[in-house]
Amino acid sequence: MNTYGDMVTLLLAFFVMLFAFSNLDIERFRAIMSAFQGAIGVLDSGATITQGDAVSGGDTDSAELIQRSILEIPETQDVVRRLNEVRQLPEMRSAYTVEVTQRGIIVHFTDRVLFDLGDANLKPEAEGVLTNILDVLRSWPNHIRVEGHTDNLPIATPIYPSNWELSTARAARVVRFFIEEGNLPPDRMSAAGYGEYRPIATNDTLADRARNRRVDIVLLSDAVTAREPSARLAP
């Protein structure tokens, strides 16, 4: 009887603990788990936020909680504020938009601000535009990734056989400008080209295709930076 009584007492304590855990804030728990997702090498990564609040790899409420948590970081608030201040300069003419996502802060440069159509050489006025945000980028402690995007219209020139080459060349050109002219640390910079395959709008109209032709400068969050490859020197 004593053994049976001990077992019943243990079962009671076990179910009381289960009931206590069931009262957790589920949304906050999901948000915390999503923030750690992929950062420690145990959980699969992939939860992302895209423009229009579309979420893949997680639910919308969790993504919004994570986005709010990123915005609550003082460094993020300061950088967003400074980027918006630069955006109001007369010579910038609202050249870009700023978005805060789970990946970090994204600066979307709009169509033809930096490049002519089908070209990867910086326009003369583009250098001044990029120079205006250099001080803000220097203050960001994490990695910075420049991403090139195109619309779905095919391109076939001797220099750019496809949109892959064009988008990658544009991203690399911006990175080279930041390193050579802005003295940004090369080990914290990277370039990526996505061609036409990461659209933020349909390609059904001229206006939507213009939105998809863009260069994004992504100021990576702590969690994403932690997954970036680093230099590994041979012993």
C-alpha positions in Angstrom: 0.0 0.0 0.0 2.9 2.4 0.7 4.4 1.7 -2.7 1.0 2.2 -4.4 0.4 5.4 -2.5 3.9 6.7 -3.6 3.1 5.9 -7.2 -0.3 7.7 -7.1 1.3 10.7 -5.5 4.0 10.9 -8.2 1.4 10.6 -10.9 -0.6 13.4 -9.3 2.5 15.6 -9.2 3.3 14.7 -12.9 -0.2 15.7 -14.1 -0.1 18.9 -12.1 3.1 19.9 -13.8 1.6 19.1 -17.2 -1.3 21.3 -16.4 1.0 24.1 -15.3 3.0 23.9 -18.5 -0.2 23.9 -20.6 -0.9 27.5 -19.4 2.2 28.9 -21.1 1.8 31.7 -23.6 1.8 29.5 -26.7 2.3 32.4 -29.2 5.3 33.7 -27.2 6.7 30.2 -26.9 6.4 29.7 -30.7 8.1 33.1 -31.3 11.0 32.2 -29.1 11.4 28.8 -30.8 11.3 30.4 -34.2 14.0 32.9 -33.2 16.2 30.0 -32.3 15.3 28.0 -35.3 18.4 27.0 -37.2 20.7 29.2 -35.1 21.9 26.3 -32.9 22.2 23.6 -35.5 19.4 21.4 -34.0 16.2 22.7 -35.6 15.5 23.1 -39.3 15.7 26.7 -40.4 13.5 28.3 -43.1 11.0 30.6 -41.4 11.1 33.8 -43.4 9.0 36.9 -43.7 8.4 38.3 -47.2 6.8 41.6 -48.2 3.0 41.5 -47.9 3.3 39.6 -44.6 3.5 36.3 -46.4 5.3 33.7 -44.2 6.8 30.5 -45.1 8.0 28.0 -42.5 6.0 29.6 -39.6 2.6 31.1 -38.8 1.9 34.8 -39.3 1.4 35.6 -35.6 4.7 34.1 -34.7 6.5 36.0 -37.5 4.9 39.3 -36.3 6.0 38.7 -32.8 9.6 38.1 -34.0 9.5 41.2 -36.1 8.3 43.3 -33.2 11.1 41.8 -31.0 13.7 42.9 -33.6 12.2 46.4 -33.7 12.5 46.6 -29.9 16.3 46.4 -30.1 17.7 49.9 -29.6 20.4 49.4 -32.3 17.7 48.4 -34.9 15.6 51.4 -34.0 18.5 53.7 -34.4 19.5 52.3 -37.8 16.0 52.4 -39.1 15.6 56.0 -37.9 18.8 57.1 -39.5 18.0 55.3 -42.8 14.6 57.1 -42.9 16.3 60.4 -42.2 18.7 59.9 -45.1 15.8 58.9 -47.3 14.3 62.4 -46.9 17.3 64.2 -48.3 16.4 66.0 -51.5 19.0 64.2 -53.6 17.8 60.8 -52.5 14.2 61.4 -53.9 12.9 58.5 -51.9 15.4 56.2 -53.7 14.7 53.3 -51.4 12.3 51.8 -48.8 13.2 50.3 -45.5 11.7 47.0 -44.2 12.3 45.1 -41.0 12.0 41.4 -41.3 13.1 38.3 -39.4 16.4 38.3 -41.4 17.1 41.9 -40.4 16.8 45.4 -41.9 16.3 45.4 -45.7 17.0 48.5 -47.8 15.1 48.1 -51.1 16.5 50.2 -53.9 13.8 50.9 -56.4 14.0 50.5 -60.2 16.8 52.2 -62.1 18.1 54.1 -59.1 21.5 52.4 -59.3 21.6 50.8 -62.7 20.3 51.3 -66.2 18.0 48.6 -67.7 20.0 45.5 -68.5 23.3 46.9 -67.2 25.4 46.3 -64.1 27.6 49.4 -64.1 26.6 51.9 -61.5 25.1 55.1 -62.8 27.1 58.3 -61.9 24.4 59.5 -59.5 24.1 56.1 -57.9 27.5 56.5 -56.2 26.2 59.5 -54.4 23.1 57.6 -53.3 25.2 54.8 -51.9 27.6 57.2 -50.3 24.8 58.8 -48.3 24.1 55.5 -46.4 27.7 54.5 -45.8 27.8 56.0 -42.3 24.7 54.0 -41.3 26.1 50.8 -42.7 29.4 51.3 -40.9 27.5 51.4 -37.6 25.9 48.0 -38.2 27.9 45.4 -36.3 26.7 42.3 -38.2 27.2 41.0 -41.7 25.7 42.8 -44.7 24.4 41.0 -47.8 23.7 42.7 -51.1 21.1 40.9 -53.2 20.3 41.5 -56.9 16.9 40.8 -58.4 15.4 41.1 -61.9 12.0 40.8 -63.4 11.0 37.7 -65.5 11.8 39.2 -68.9 14.6 37.2 -70.5 18.0 38.7 -71.2 20.6 37.3 -73.5 23.7 39.5 -74.2 27.4 38.6 -74.6 28.0 39.9 -71.1 24.8 38.7 -69.3 23.5 35.4 -70.9 20.7 35.3 -68.4 19.1 37.1 -65.5 21.3 35.1 -63.1 24.5 36.8 -64.4 22.8 40.2 -64.4 21.5 40.0 -60.8 24.7 38.6 -59.4 26.8 41.2 -61.3 24.7 44.0 -59.9 25.0 42.8 -56.3 28.8 42.3 -56.7 29.2 45.7 -58.1 27.5 47.3 -55.1 29.6 45.2 -52.7 32.8 46.3 -54.5 31.7 50.0 -54.2 31.1 49.6 -50.5 34.5 48.0 -49.9 36.6 50.2 -52.2 34.9 53.5 -51.7 33.3 53.1 -48.3 36.0 51.0 -46.6 33.5 48.5 -45.3 35.2 45.3 -44.0 35.2 42.8 -46.8 34.9 39.8 -44.4 31.4 41.1 -43.3 30.1 41.6 -46.9 28.6 39.2 -49.3 26.8 39.3 -52.7 23.9 37.1 -54.0 22.0 37.1 -57.2 18.5 35.6 -57.4 17.5 36.4 -60.9 13.8 36.6 -61.4 13.0 34.0 -58.7 12.5 36.1 -55.6 9.8 38.5 -56.8 7.9 40.9 -54.4 5.2 41.5 -57.0 3.6 39.9 -60.0 5.3 40.4 -63.3 1.9 41.1 -65.0 2.3 44.9 -65.3 5.1 47.4 -66.0 4.8 48.8 -62.5 5.1 45.3 -60.9 8.1 44.4 -63.0 9.8 47.6 -62.0 9.3 46.6 -58.3 10.9 43.3 -58.9 13.9 44.9 -60.6 15.7 45.9 -57.4 18.9 45.7 -55.3 18.4 44.8 -51.6 20.9 45.6 -49.0 20.2 43.3 -46.0 21.6 44.2 -42.6 21.6 40.7 -41.2 20.2 40.1 -37.7 22.2 38.4 -35.0 20.6 35.0 -35.6 21.3 35.0 -39.4 24.8 36.4 -38.9 25.5 33.5 -36.6 24.8 31.1 -39.5 27.1 33.0 -41.9 30.3 31.1 -42.8 33.5 32.5 -41.4 37.1 32.2 -42.4 38.7 29.0 -41.3 42.4 29.1 -41.4 44.4 25.9 -41.6 46.3 25.1 -38.5 
